[in-house]
Amino acid sequence: MFLTAKFILLVDKNSVDLAEDYISPWSVLREAYSRNKNIRLKAVESIAAYKDWNDAEFHTLAQALDSTTCIGLARTNGVDQRLFLSPPALPEIAGEEEIEDMLRELLVKLPQRDVEKCIQHFTSGALNLSDEQKQNRGGLWCFGGSGINYTRHIRPQEEVELLCLQALVKHSHFEEHCQVMVSSGVLQLLERIRKMRHYHPKIQQNIVRIVSNICLYEKFHTQIYQSGWVSLLAEISKSPYAPMRIQASRGLANLDREAMKENFEDGVYVLYPRHRSKLKPEADIIFVHGLMGGAFYSWRQQDGVSGTDKNRTDCWPEDWLPIDLPGCRVMCVEYDTNLSEWMSLCPHELERRTISYRSRILLEKMMKAGIGERPIVWVAHSMGGLIIKRMLADAKINPKDFGKVLKQTKGIVFYSTPHFGSQLANYSRKIRKLFFPSVEVMELSHDSPQLSLLNDYLKELVSNNSLNVLTFGEMQTTNIGLGAYIKLHIVPPESADPGVGEFILADTNHLNICKPSSRHSHIYQQTVSFIRSCVRPPPQQPDESKVPDNTMLWS
């Protein structure tokens, strides 16, 4: 195919009227195939920047590009979508029910023994529900196992597919499972479901999440490219919906081994820069959400604020910080949380939901994403602040693996972090027979010795002059979703104030304290000013008494 494409280009060269500033496709292609990496990177920039080729030239270029160049273009800001070929056509199927059968057959092939209990739980639940659907439609399929209990009735097809996709998300965390999935045609199956369920955001998000997880493993990059998912991810990365564009950008970054050495596992996202960049970040700003929050939920602009849709943002760290703090890499992390065990997606392995376990897993993931290579400022909402403090304590305990994270941490911004416990945990105890509070809620009890120990360690870091702290506390009560009249002061000032750094009370509630009303709001401006002081501290005046006479002082 490449030889044919190049031949077409050579023929066209003699048949077109070339403008003075015309860049020939064959010249940039020749550079794209260079053995010199810098020339290849420059060629990608040139191809993406040039807009004056006609449709035929764009199409011919798309046919001639190799996978490395194609991936580089997909990660280049403003690239023309005509540089990507459409995914190969998929064979016709009988109907929607065949999609369910294909998902079920794939799940049956995946390892079921000697895997995590939650993987067994999701897989068995998906298969049992699918089996139930089959029987209610008159089918004969039967699969045994203890999964999730469901009422016996025909459920919407999308619900069955979503549960199967959630099971595949869990499996996609393991390379050997991805091997089975890819060899069984999961990439084509996901593309089919993506087209069929284009109106279903949760299904779409889980599909992109699975593909981005598979992108972590270089051995599957050829199949990902051949299946057309590079062009799909390039298109999805332009989505106005934050979970879609940020997930797709994670997948492309994992594919881009030409320009990236970091790996971004599930739950670790780069908000800026999402594209290739020549600039080396001078600092990392990392956002960690709290209880019942999320990477794509907690960091929205405050709801109900007046203003045009054009000026609103669904992720203020992504849109505002690059303007006010250029040169910084902006990241966020995500983990599952629940207020009640009734709401838990997986009832097994409760120890995985402790602050200690979550912090260790997130720290390991972020190390693979390159944190510790430059100064770090953490921004946390609620329980996220406790996770950060636990991370730093773990880094001190294990300096060989994580010491550079502690060394590079310059500051922390706390938004309503329950340093000494939360009213939510106290209230949950009173109604525990009804509410059945989760592990993470009970860890926020006021009498928790772990919280006191973590805060003592925070004070030690500040006293050693190695850490700056800015804390915001809430002044309003919050509706916790158990009735219109049940409101709590989730983190009162006496718990929000860690006793070190600057403490500011804000006239807002627990949910909105991390959602600025605008880029000009007091909370946002204070946050930006603090981060700037951490990553760009003013130069210290030299102590003249300690400078030898023959040393020249600088100003």
C-alpha positions in Angstrom: 0.0 0.0 0.0 2.8 2.4 0.9 4.6 1.9 -2.5 1.3 2.5 -4.4 0.7 5.7 -2.4 4.1 7.0 -3.0 3.8 6.3 -6.8 0.5 8.3 -6.9 2.3 11.2 -5.2 5.1 11.2 -7.8 2.6 11.2 -10.6 0.6 14.1 -9.0 3.8 16.1 -8.6 4.0 16.7 -12.4 0.3 17.4 -12.8 -0.4 20.2 -10.3 0.3 23.9 -10.4 2.5 24.4 -7.4 2.3 27.6 -5.3 5.5 29.3 -4.1 4.9 28.2 -0.5 3.6 24.8 -1.5 5.0 21.9 0.6 5.1 18.7 -1.3 3.6 15.7 0.5 6.4 13.4 -0.7 9.0 15.7 0.8 7.5 15.5 4.3 6.9 11.8 3.9 10.5 11.3 3.1 11.4 13.1 6.4 8.8 11.1 8.3 10.6 7.9 7.3 14.0 9.3 8.3 16.3 7.3 10.6 16.9 10.5 12.6 14.3 10.9 15.3 14.5 14.7 15.4 13.8 14.8 11.7 10.8 12.5 12.2 9.4 14.6 15.0 9.8 17.8 12.8 8.1 16.0 9.9 5.0 15.3 12.0 4.8 19.0 13.0 5.1 20.0 9.3 2.4 17.6 8.2 0.0 18.7 10.9 0.7 22.4 10.3 0.1 22.4 6.6 -3.5 22.9 5.5 -3.4 23.6 1.8 -3.4 20.1 0.4 -6.5 19.1 -1.5 -8.7 16.1 -0.4 -6.9 13.7 -2.7 -3.5 14.7 -1.4 -4.7 14.3 2.2 -6.1 10.9 1.4 -3.0 9.8 -0.3 -0.9 10.9 2.6 -3.2 9.0 5.0 -2.6 5.9 3.0 1.2 6.3 3.0 1.7 7.1 6.7 3.2 4.5 9.0 1.8 3.8 12.4 4.5 5.9 14.3 3.8 9.0 12.2 0.0 8.5 12.4 0.2 8.3 16.2 2.3 11.4 16.3 -0.2 13.3 14.2 -3.0 12.1 16.5 -1.2 13.7 19.4 -0.6 17.0 17.6 -2.9 19.9 18.4 -5.1 21.1 15.5 -4.4 18.1 13.2 -6.7 17.7 10.2 -8.8 14.6 10.5 -8.4 13.9 6.8 -4.9 12.6 7.6 -6.4 9.5 9.2 -8.0 6.6 7.3 -11.4 5.4 8.4 -11.5 2.1 10.4 -11.8 -1.0 8.2 -15.4 -1.9 7.4 -17.0 -4.4 9.9 -19.0 -7.4 8.6 -22.8 -7.3 9.0 -24.4 -8.9 12.0 -28.0 -10.2 12.5 -28.9 -7.7 15.2 -28.3 -6.3 18.6 -28.7 -9.6 20.4 -25.6 -10.8 18.5 -23.5 -8.1 20.2 -24.5 -9.5 23.6 -23.6 -13.0 22.4 -20.2 -11.8 21.3 -19.5 -10.1 24.6 -20.6 -13.2 26.5 -18.3 -15.4 24.5 -15.4 -13.1 25.0 -16.0 -13.0 28.8 -16.1 -16.8 28.9 -12.7 -17.0 27.3 -11.0 -14.8 29.9 -9.3 -16.2 32.9 -11.7 -16.8 35.8 -9.6 -18.6 38.3 -6.7 -17.2 40.3 -7.8 -13.7 39.6 -9.0 -10.9 41.9 -12.3 -11.4 43.6 -13.7 -8.2 42.1 -12.9 -9.4 38.6 -14.7 -12.7 39.3 -17.6 -10.7 40.7 -18.0 -8.4 37.7 -17.5 -11.2 35.2 -19.9 -13.6 36.9 -22.5 -10.9 37.3 -22.3 -9.9 33.6 -22.5 -13.5 32.5 -25.4 -14.3 34.8 -27.4 -11.3 33.7 -26.7 -12.2 30.0 -27.7 -15.8 30.7 -30.9 -14.5 32.3 -31.7 -12.4 29.3 -31.0 -15.4 27.0 -33.4 -17.6 29.0 -36.1 -15.0 29.0 -35.8 -14.7 25.3 -36.2 -18.5 25.0 -32.5 -19.3 24.6 -30.8 -22.3 26.1 -27.5 -20.7 27.3 -26.6 -21.5 30.9 -23.6 -20.4 33.0 -23.1 -21.2 36.7 -21.5 -19.2 39.4 -22.2 -16.8 42.2 -22.5 -13.3 40.8 -24.8 -10.3 41.3 -28.5 -11.1 42.0 -30.9 -9.6 39.5 -34.7 -9.6 39.1 -35.9 -12.0 36.4 -37.1 -9.8 33.6 -35.9 -8.5 30.3 -33.5 -5.6 30.9 -32.6 -3.0 28.4 -29.9 -4.3 26.0 -27.7 -1.3 26.9 -27.7 -2.3 30.6 -26.4 -5.8 29.8 -23.7 -4.4 27.5 -22.6 -1.8 30.1 -22.2 -4.5 32.7 -20.1 -6.6 30.3 -18.0 -3.6 29.4 -17.4 -2.9 33.1 -16.1 -6.4 33.5 -13.8 -6.0 30.5 -12.4 -2.8 32.1 -11.3 -4.9 35.1 -9.8 -7.5 32.8 -8.0 -4.9 30.7 -5.7 -4.1 33.7 -3.8 -7.3 33.0 -1.6 -7.9 30.0 -2.4 -11.6 29.7 -6.1 -10.9 29.7 -5.6 -8.2 27.1 -3.8 -10.8 25.0 -7.0 -13.0 25.0 -9.2 -10.0 24.4 -7.2 -8.7 21.4 -6.8 -12.1 19.8 -10.6 -12.6 20.2 -11.4 -9.4 18.3 -12.2 -7.1 21.1 -11.0 -4.0 19.2 -13.4 -4.7 16.4 -16.2 -5.5 18.8 -15.7 -2.3 20.8 -15.8 -0.3 17.5 -19.1 -2.0 16.6 -20.6 -1.1 20.0 -19.3 2.4 19.8 -21.1 3.0 16.5 -24.3 1.3 17.7 -24.5 3.1 21.1 -23.2 6.5 20.1 -26.0 8.1 22.2 -24.9 6.3 25.5 -22.1 8.2 27.3 -21.4 5.6 29.9 -21.0 2.9 27.3 -18.8 5.2 25.2 -16.6 6.1 28.2 -16.1 2.4 29.1 -15.1 1.5 25.6 -12.5 4.2 25.4 -11.2 3.3 28.8 -10.7 -0.4 27.8 -8.9 0.6 24.6 -6.7 3.1 26.5 -5.8 0.4 29.0 -4.8 -2.0 26.1 -2.7 0.8 24.7 -0.4 0.5 27.7 1.1 -2.7 26.2 3.4 -2.1 23.2 2.9 -5.6 21.9 -0.7 -4.7 20.9 0.1 -1.4 19.2 0.1 -2.9 15.7 -3.3 -4.4 16.1 -4.6 -1.1 17.6 -3.3 0.8 14.6 -4.6 -1.7 12.0 -8.1 -1.8 13.6 -8.4 2.0 13.1 -8.4 2.9 16.7 -5.7 5.6 16.3 -7.9 7.6 14.1 -10.9 7.0 16.4 -8.9 8.1 19.5 -7.7 11.2 17.6 -11.4 12.1 16.8 -12.5 11.3 20.4 -9.7 13.4 21.9 -11.5 16.5 20.5 -14.8 15.7 22.2 -16.4 18.5 24.3 -17.1 15.8 26.9 -14.2 15.7 29.4 -14.3 12.0 30.3 -14.1 11.1 26.6 -11.4 13.5 25.4 -9.1 12.9 28.5 -9.5 9.1 28.3 -8.7 9.2 24.6 -5.7 11.4 25.1 -4.4 8.9 27.7 -4.6 6.1 25.2 -2.8 8.1 22.5 0.0 9.0 25.0 0.4 5.4 25.8 0.7 4.6 22.1 3.2 7.4 21.5 6.5 5.7 22.3 8.3 8.0 19.8 7.9 11.0 22.1 6.8 9.7 25.5 8.7 7.6 28.0 5.9 7.7 30.7 3.0 5.3 31.0 -0.4 6.3 32.1 -2.3 3.6 33.8 -6.1 3.5 34.4 -7.0 6.4 36.8 -4.0 8.6 36.0 -4.7 11.5 33.5 -2.8 14.4 32.0 -5.1 17.4 31.6 -2.4 19.6 30.1 -0.5 19.2 27.8 -2.7 16.6 26.2 -0.8 17.0 22.9 2.9 16.7 22.0 4.9 19.7 23.3 8.4 20.9 22.9 8.4 22.5 26.3 9.7 20.6 29.2 7.3 21.0 32.2 8.8 23.0 35.1 6.4 21.5 37.6 3.6 19.0 38.1 0.3 20.1 39.6 -1.7 17.0 40.6 -5.4 16.9 41.6 -6.8 14.2 43.9 -10.5 14.1 44.4 -12.4 13.1 47.6 -15.2 10.8 48.7 -17.8 10.3 46.0 -15.8 12.6 43.7 -14.1 11.8 40.4 -11.5 13.1 38.0 -14.2 14.2 35.7 -16.7 15.4 38.3 -15.0 17.1 41.2 -13.1 19.7 39.1 -16.0 21.3 37.3 -16.9 24.9 37.3 -19.6 25.6 39.9 -23.1 24.7 38.7 -25.7 27.4 38.4 -23.3 30.2 37.7 -24.5 32.8 35.1 -22.5 33.2 31.9 -22.4 32.0 28.4 -21.7 28.3 27.5 -18.7 29.5 25.6 -17.1 30.8 28.8 -17.9 27.8 31.0 -15.6 24.8 31.6 -16.3 21.2 32.6 -12.7 20.9 33.9 -11.2 24.1 35.2 -7.7 22.7 35.9 -7.5 21.8 32.2 -8.8 25.1 30.8 -7.6 27.7 33.3 -4.3 26.6 34.8 -2.4 26.5 31.4 -3.3 30.2 31.1 -2.4 31.3 34.6 0.5 28.8 35.1 2.0 28.1 31.7 4.8 25.6 31.7 3.3 23.3 34.3 2.0 19.8 33.7 -1.5 19.4 35.1 -2.6 15.9 36.1 -5.5 14.3 38.0 -6.1 10.9 39.5 -9.2 8.8 40.0 -10.3 6.0 42.3 -13.6 4.5 43.3 -15.3 5.5 46.5 -18.7 4.9 48.2 -20.6 6.4 51.1 -22.4 3.2 51.8 -21.7 -0.5 51.3 -25.2 -0.6 49.7 -23.7 1.5 46.9 -20.5 -0.6 46.4 -20.0 -2.0 42.9 -17.9 -4.8 44.4 -18.4 -6.1 48.0 -15.1 -8.0 48.1 -11.6 -7.1 49.2 -12.6 -4.3 51.6 -9.0 -3.6 52.4 -8.6 -2.2 48.9 -10.8 0.8 49.9 -8.6 2.0 52.8 -6.7 5.2 52.6 -3.4 3.3 53.0 -4.1 0.9 50.1 -5.4 3.6 47.8 -2.4 5.9 48.4 0.1 3.1 47.8 -1.6 2.1 44.5 -1.9 5.7 43.3 1.7 6.4 44.2 2.9 3.4 42.2 0.8 4.4 39.2 2.0 8.1 39.3 5.6 7.0 39.5 5.1 5.4 36.1 3.7 8.7 34.8 6.9 10.4 35.7 6.1 12.3 38.9 9.2 13.0 41.1 11.2 14.3 38.1 10.2 18.0 38.8 8.6 20.0 41.6 5.2 18.9 42.7 2.2 20.8 44.0 -0.8 18.7 45.2 -4.4 20.0 45.1 -6.9 17.9 47.1 -10.5 17.9 47.9 -11.8 16.2 51.1 -10.5 12.7 51.6 -8.0 13.3 48.7 -5.9 15.3 51.2 -5.6 12.4 53.5 -4.5 10.2 50.6 -1.8 12.7 49.7 -0.5 12.8 53.3 -0.5 9.0 53.4 1.5 9.0 50.1 4.1 11.3 51.5 4.4 9.2 54.7 4.8 6.1 52.5 7.5 7.9 50.5 9.4 8.6 53.7 9.1 5.0 54.8 10.3 3.7 51.4 12.8 6.3 50.1 14.4 3.9 47.6 11.2 3.6 45.5 9.3 6.9 46.3 11.8 9.2 48.0 12.0 11.6 45.0 8.3 12.3 45.3 8.7 13.5 48.8 11.8 15.5 47.9 10.0 17.2 45.0 6.8 18.0 46.8 6.8 21.8 47.4 3.2 22.5 48.4 -0.3 21.2 49.1 -3.7 22.9 48.6 -6.4 21.4 50.8 -10.1 22.0 50.0 -12.1 20.9 53.1 -9.9 18.0 54.0 -11.1 16.3 57.3 -7.7 16.3 59.0 -9.3 15.4 62.3 -12.4 13.5 61.0 -15.8 14.3 59.4 -19.3 14.8 60.6 -20.3 12.4 57.9 -18.6 9.5 59.7 -20.3 10.5 63.0 -23.7 10.7 61.4 -23.2 7.4 59.7 -22.5 5.7 63.0 -25.9 6.8 64.3 -27.8 5.3 61.4 -25.3 2.5 60.6 -28.0 -0.2 60.6 -29.8 1.7 57.8 -26.9 3.4 56.1 -24.3 0.7 56.4 -21.4 3.1 56.0 -18.5 2.2 53.8 -14.9 1.5 54.8 -13.8 4.9 53.6 -16.5 6.7 55.6 -15.6 5.0 58.8 -11.9 5.9 58.4 -13.0 9.6 58.7 -14.1 9.2 62.3 -13.0 11.9 64.7 -11.4 9.4 67.0 -9.3 7.8 64.3 -5.6 7.6 65.5 -4.5 7.3 61.9 -5.7 10.8 61.1 -3.8 12.3 64.1 -0.6 10.5 63.0 -0.9 11.7 59.4 -1.4 15.3 60.6 1.6 15.1 62.9 3.7 14.0 59.9 2.4 17.0 57.9 3.4 19.4 60.7 6.9 17.8 60.7 7.3 18.4 57.0 6.2 22.0 57.3 8.5 22.6 60.3 11.4 21.3 58.3 10.7 24.1 55.8 10.3 21.5 53.0 6.5 22.0 52.5 4.1 24.9 52.0 0.4 24.5 52.9 -2.7 26.4 51.9 -6.1 25.3 53.3 -9.7 26.2 52.6 -12.5 25.4 54.9 -16.3 25.4 54.3 -18.8 27.6 56.1 -22.0 26.1 54.8 -23.8 22.8 55.4 -24.3 20.3 52.6 -27.2 18.1 51.5 -25.8 14.6 51.7 -28.6 13.0 49.5 -30.6 11.4 52.3 -33.5 13.9 52.2 -34.0 17.6 51.6 -33.8 18.5 55.2 -30.7 16.4 56.1 -27.8 18.7 55.9 -24.4 18.3 57.5 -21.4 20.5 58.1 -19.3 17.7 56.6 -15.9 19.2 57.5 -16.2 21.8 60.3 -13.4 24.4 60.6 -11.8 22.7 63.6 -11.2 19.6 61.4 -10.4 21.5 58.1 -7.6 23.5 59.8 -4.5 21.3 59.9 -2.8 23.8 62.2 0.0 24.7 59.7 0.2 27.0 56.8 -2.5 29.5 55.8 -6.1 28.7 56.6 -9.0 30.5 54.8 -12.7 30.0 55.5 -14.9 30.2 52.4 -18.6 30.9 52.3 -19.6 27.8 50.4 -20.4 24.1 51.0 -18.4 20.9 50.9 -19.2 20.1 47.3 -18.6 23.5 45.8 -15.4 24.5 47.6 -13.4 22.8 44.8 -15.6 24.2 42.1 -14.7 27.9 41.5 -17.5 30.1 40.1 -15.1 31.7 37.7 -11.5 32.3 36.9 -11.7 35.5 38.9 -13.1 33.9 42.0 -11.2 34.4 45.3 -10.6 30.7 45.9 -9.2 30.2 42.4 -7.0 33.3 42.5 -5.6 32.3 45.9 -4.9 28.8 44.7 -3.0 30.0 41.6 -1.0 32.5 43.6 0.0 29.8 46.1 1.0 27.3 43.4 3.0 30.0 41.6 4.9 30.8 44.8 5.7 27.1 45.3 7.0 26.4 41.8 8.6 29.8 41.2 9.8 31.0 44.6 11.4 34.4 44.8 15.2 34.3 44.7 16.7 34.3 48.2 19.1 37.2 49.1 22.5 35.7 49.8 23.9 36.0 53.3 26.9 38.3 52.9 28.4 37.1 56.2 28.7 33.6 54.7 30.1 34.6 51.3 33.9 34.7 50.9 35.5 38.0 50.1 36.5 36.9 46.7 33.0 35.9 45.7 30.9 38.3 43.6 27.3 38.8 44.9 24.5 38.7 42.3 21.3 40.7 42.5 
